[in-house]
Amino acid sequence: MAEKFFWADQIADRIIREKTSCLPRSSKSQTKEKGKVSGTKSQDSSSKKRERKKEYVCASGITPSGTVHVGNFREVITTDLVVKALEDKGKKVRFIYSWDAFDRFRKVPKNVSKEYEKYIGMPLSDVPSPFEKGKSYAQHFEQEFEKQLKKVGIKPEFIYQDEMNKKCKYAKLIKIAIEKRKEIMNILNKYRKEPLSENWWPVVVYCEKCKKDFTKIINIKGYEIEYECKCGYKGKVDFSKKGIVNAPWRIDWPMRWKYENVDFEPGGIDHSVHGGSLTTAKEIVKDIFGGEVPIYQFYDWIGIKGGNVFSSSRGNVTTVDEVEEIYEPEVLRYLFVGTKPKTGFQISFDNDVIKIYEDYDALEKKYYDKKANAKDKRIYELSRLKVSKKRPGKTSFRHLVSLVQIGKLDDLNKESKIRAEKVKNWVEKYAGEDMKFKVQEKVNTKLTAKEKKALIQLKEVLKKKKHTEESLFGEFYKICEKSDIKNTEFFDAAYRVIINKKKGPRLAALILNVGQDKIIKLLEKVK
């Protein structure tokens, strides 16, 4: 059962409470009101009644101007979690994700040839892909991200805005924007340092000849726009029949709220500042299009620990696929589920990864042991792609760090082998030197008399019986007492002999993972 204190459930409750359908009152009800005294509360009340909606619309989207990075992922998973919260309350939800591929190609990213400057000003959907034949620039990045979303259990209904615009789906609303041009200008000018030009129009025309938006509108009459382009072409277009007209973002966003009847959509800080596109969209959707403002959730930026700010145009991005090389889909979701949208955070690739996996595994254990509180239970359920009846039997990430490097993976179950691939990627690409090791075949370090004595005792302890990690750890301190050696000195000596380093994985686990017999043979070389 959804808990009211969890942020996604709180938003879902608010959507259900505030977003309702408007239906005409019955004729019987209206007849009753006619006999009432003018000016009474009943007379002043709306002639419409409100009832629960049969379907709620939750939206998300982005312009595919470059590689869609994990920072952009925060928006779609925020929407996904609210969708799941509504569904858990028994509500029908339409989850839409808009690809704004009808936006203009503004800038050539670093990973694209400078030759692509010739396409600046064209819709992204008309620019050819620099990476593969037969696809558009937009399609390459769209399809790449859509595959990544499937892996983490996010399956929205994708709306391709280039198709919507080219099919003239927004023609009626665009005509309203044109007719109310002055009202829109007044709204926008309230938040501008310099007012818009009197020649400004709430539409952009893509030239029929060069396909670019370097056009100037000469006149508009009804659905007909007369324009001229820098390329020298002059023409007229009926935008109810030919889809080469686009609304700028500040008009396009509220226009689509109206068209899709959006009930919820999150947004980043760039849209959320006072006077930003959210401020003006709220006014435009109500005053120009006669629509409703969706419930809105601001989300803060995320980053990569130790990395630079994400920028698709500068080629500084980390994709969901790259994060998934290290994080299981459930653990990746867990990072976002457990952090409120308005709180920023950084995704770690260093040794913090071990702690994150341990926290997730501990949460999972509490869930199946029925010891999780309501909040933790909810976080776990929303992190999972599918909650199984039995607890998944996975080997810990920390334990696998040793097994991967030793090569002991044959006895692992299927789920642990999948996790082992994540561990392998992490060890090869990101693990600190203290986590990397190679078991030695001979003793490659000088030892003091005390160190030799302690390690010989360790050998005898290992010969006596098969140990658990707990029992072996207890023996370490007995060895230190008998050998009159400090704990730190003992661990230092053991690591140097076994992996030729001063630090490493937990010593007891390391010895058991390598195998007591193999460690005994190595320690027999200590003289």
VEXZA-388065 format. One record per residue (C-alpha): residue in one letter; x, z, y. Coordinates in steps of 0.02 Angstrom, whole numbers, plus 50000, padded with zeros to 5 digits. Layout:
aXZY;...
// end
This chain:
m500005000050000;a500684995350171;e501235010250274;k500705010850456;f502365017450519;f503375002550457;w503674990450600;a502994974750514;d501424984150461;q501184990750637;i501224972950703;a500034967250566;d498814981150612;r498884976050794;i498554957750750;i497034962550647;r496414974150784;e496664962450932;k496534944850862;t494714941150824;s493574925850824;c492314922350959;l490584916850901;p488964914151001;r487724928350991;s486114925450897;s484634918950997;k483684935050955;s485044945551032;q485114934551188;t483214935451209;k483274954451208;e484564954451348;k483514943351461;g482284957551486;k483594969951539;v483934974851719;s485234964151806;g486884972951835;t486764984251684;k488204985751563;s487274975451433;q486934961451556;d488774960851609;s489424960551432;s490074944251360;s488824932051287;k489974930951138;k490314943251001;r491964946450914;e492244946950728;r493724947350610;k494644931050589;k494614922750419;e496404916750439;y497844922350550;v499204910750613;c501004916850624;a502274905150700;s504134902450714;g505264887650750;i506824880250827;t507584864350896;p508724856450763;s510084852550889;g511474857950771;t511814868950620;v510474882450607;h511444898750592;v511044915950524;g510694922050701;n509234909850709;f508694916450539;r508164932750620;e506664924450700;v505964916750541;i506224932250434;t505374942850569;t503864931450554;d503984931450364;l503904950450357;v502374951050469;v501564937650361;k501884948050205;a501204963550292;l499594954350333;e499454947550156;d499714964950085;k498184970050187;g497184956550100;k497224944150245;k497384925350234;v498864919250336;r499494902350391;f501384903650416;i502004888850519;y503784884150565;s504004870850699;w505474859150703;d505594853750885;a506424837250839;f505574828050983;d506684837451105;r508074827351185;f509834826251117;r510744836051252;k512534838951196;v513724832951061;p514274847750950;k516114849950908;n515854844450728;v515114827650784;s516064812450850;k516114810051039;e515404792751008;y513724801650993;e513694803751182;k512824786851184;y511294795151107;i511114808851240;g509354808251310;m508524801951151;p507364812351042;l508344821350906;s507254812750777;d507854795650837;v509704799750832;p510524794250668;s511334807650561;p513234808250580;f513364815850406;e512324804850291;k511514787850296;g509644785550299;k509254801850389;s509044806650570;y510124819350660;a508674831550656;q508264828850472;h510014833450417;f509924850750496;e508084853150452;q508314849750267;e509894860250260;f508994875550330;e507404872750228;k508414873850067;q509234889850128;l507544897850168;k506904894549991;k508364904449919;v507814920050014;g505974918149972;i505374911250139;k504164896650119;p503244892250279;e502234876650317;f503444865550413;i502764856250563;y503844841850626;q503504840450811;d504214822850822;e502834817250703;m501514827150797;n502024819550964;k502224801950898;k500464803050824;c499834808450997;k499124824750929;y499354833851094;a498694819851207;k497134829351264;l498124845051306;i499474834951394;k498104826751499;i497474844251547;a499254849051599;i499384833451706;e497694836651789;k498214854651825;r499964849951881;k499834859652044;e499244875451957;i500694874351835;m501914871851978;n501244887452063;i501514897551905;l503274891251878;n503774892652061;k503384911252061;y504934913851954;r506084900452025;k507384902352163;e507004884752222;p505254877452206;l504944862052100;s504934845252186;e503254838352239;n503644823652125;w503784835051972;w502664831451822;p502334842451669;v502824827951555;v504354817651510;v504294799451455;y505504792051328;c505864774251381;e505104761051267;k506674750451280;c508174762551271;k507204777351196;k508004789351321;d507184801251444;f508094794951599;t506414789851668;k505474792451830;i503584793651835;i502834782451968;n500994785751940;i499784793551815;k497954788851796;g496974796351653;y498024793551497;e499054779651576;i500794783251643;e501764770751747;y503644773851741;e505354766351767;c506984770051677;k508804770351730;c509114756551604;g508074745251719;y506494744751614;k504794747051698;g503194749451603;k501534757951573;v501034768351424;d499384775451363;f499984792051290;s498384794151190;k498904778751090;k500794778351098;g501814794151068;i503284792851185;v502754806951303;n503364824851282;a502974840951374;p504454851551435;w504734867951341;r503844879351465;i502264869051448;d502504863751267;w502624881651199;p500944888151268;m500154871251231;r500554873451046;w499934891451050;k498254884051101;y498314869450979;e498774880050826;n497804895750879;v499374906150856;d499104924850832;f500914930450816;e502624923650862;p504294932550892;g505604927451018;g507374931251072;i508024938751232;d508254921651313;h506364919251312;s505914937551341;v506714941551510;h505564943351659;g505214926251731;g505784917851571;s504794905851464;l503754919951388;t503174925851559;t502604908551613;a501914903951441;k500734918851447;e500004912951611;i499954894551566;v499084896851398;k497694906951480;d497514898751651;i497874880651606;f497374878351424;g496084892151407;g496964899451255;e497514916851202;v499234924751212;p499914928451037;i500544945650989;y502394944451031;q503904953450958;f505574953051047;y507094952650934;d508884956350981;w510374945750934;i511394948450779;g513204943550751;i514624943850628;k515714959250632;g517344954550715;g516694936950755;n516224927450912;v514474924450979;f513534910950884;s513514893850965;s512944878250874;s513604866851011;r515344874551002;g515334874150812;n515464893150803;v514134897050672;t513884906250509;t512494899150402;v511304908050285;d512194899250141;e513864906550196;v513114924050203;e512314921150033;e514014917649958;i514274936449975;y512544944049986;e511184942549855;p509544936149930;e508754953449914;v510224961949996;l510224949150137;r508374952450166;y508714971250157;l509894969850308;f508464963050414;v507014972750339;g507834989550368;t508254985850551;k506894984850684;p506874967650770;k507294974950940;t508894982750871;g510424971650864;f511674972850721;q513174964250646;i513344956950472;s514934962950388;f516094953350275;d517444966650266;n517484981750151;d515824987350226;v515034975250102;i515324987849962;k514405001550057;i512944989950096;y512744985649912;e512865004149867;d511505008349992;y510384994649923;d510685000149742;a510325018349789;l508685012849870;e508235002949714;k508605017949602;k507505029349709;y506115016449703;y506075015449513;d506355034149492;k504815036449604;k505835047049724;a505785035149873;n504805040650025;a503465028950092;k504615020450217;d506015017250091;k504735010949965;r504104998350093;i505854992650140;y506274989549957;e504674979949922;l504924968350071;s506754965750028;r506364959249854;l505864941349821;k504794948349680;v504634966549629;s504884968149440;k504074981449331;k505764987449268;r507284991649371;p508534977149373;g510044981949269;k511474976949383;t513264983049379;s513814990549546;f514734979449670;r516194991649677;h516374991749487;l516314972849483;v517744971949609;s518864978549470;l518054968849328;v518184952249420;q520034954649453;i520384960549276;g519344946449201;k518174957549100;l516494948849129;d515964943448954;d514944959048915;l513934958549077;n512074954649077;k511394939349168;e510974948649330;s512694956749338;k513554940049310;i512604932849458;r513184947549564;a514954945249496;e514984927949577;k514624936049745;v516014948649712;k517224934749665;n516854925449828;w517084941549926;v518754946049844;e519434928549872;k518854926650053;y518584943350138;a519154958750039;g520444969950120;e522164970450040;d521794988049977;m520424980649866;k521444966549794;f522594969849648;k523444963249492;v523774974449343;q525644975649310;e526494971649145;k528004982749183;v528464996949300;n529054989349464;t529325005049567;k530525019649579;l529795036549533;t530295054349571;a530475067149431;k528805075049476;e527945058149478;k528665053649307;k528115070349235;a526345068049301;l526175050149237;i526815055049064;q525485068549060;l524195055449111;k524745044948962;e524485059748844;v522755063148918;l522255045048887;k522895045848708;k521845061148662;k520105053548681;k519005040348761;h518535046148936;t517095043849055;e517495041149237;e516935058949275;s517955067149137;l519515057249179;f519365061449363;g519315079949317;e520925077949216;f521865071249368;y521825088149455;k522365097349299;i523855085449287;c524315088849469;e524305107749438;k525385106449282;s526615094549364;d526675104149528;i526315088049623;k525155084949769;n523565075149732;t524045061649857;e525755059649777;f525005058049604;f523735044649656;d525095035449753;a526235035049600;a524845029649482;y524315015249595;r526115009449616;v526385008849428;i524715000949383;i524444988249525;n526064989549626;k525114995949779;k524915012749863;k523015011549865;g521675002949765;p519965004849681;r519465022149618;l520835026849498;a519765033149355;a518665017649361;l520185006449373;i520995014149218;l519395012949116;n519054995049173;v520814989449129;g520674998848965;q521475015248913;d522545006748781;k523284994448905;i523665008349030;i524475018848891;k525645004248849;l526115002649033;l526415021449052;e527515021448898;k528755011749004;v528905026649122;k530515035449068;
// end
